[in-house]
């Protein structure tokens, strides 16, 4: 057995031990405070960590929603691409007997669509963070406007 543990290792060991001590694996806020007290963690530090955890959990759920929305938009664009280009190709084959100009349109649109797909399924990086922040601001504005309309409608 090691005499020293890395912070992450200690957290994992404690997490397993706490899960074994509680039957359901869930802790009440009082139990959490008692454990923190036994570990000489100040109550202010614990509640600050709790607020930080709540904020991270909220952001994580917002990012999940953002990712779902981006992927759904991409899938809609992909469907439109298939329908429009399929129709144009069929039309060209029937009228001209070949692919013609539709091949250029399909290829160009396909490249743009591929780039959009890469962006839709990317979940890290500078561009992702900027897109997420922009989306978050739009969601905040939508909530504010909705709240304002609800106030006027209820009055």
Buried (B, 14 or more C-beta within 10 A) or exposed (E): EEEEEEEEEEEEEEEEEBEEEEEEEEBEEEEBBEBBEEEEEEEEEBBEEBEEEEEEEEEEEBBEEBBEEBEEEBEEBBEEBEEBBEEBBEEBEEEEEEEBEBBEBBEEBEEEBEEBBEBBEEEEEEEBEEBBEEBBEEBEEEEEEEEEEEEEEEE
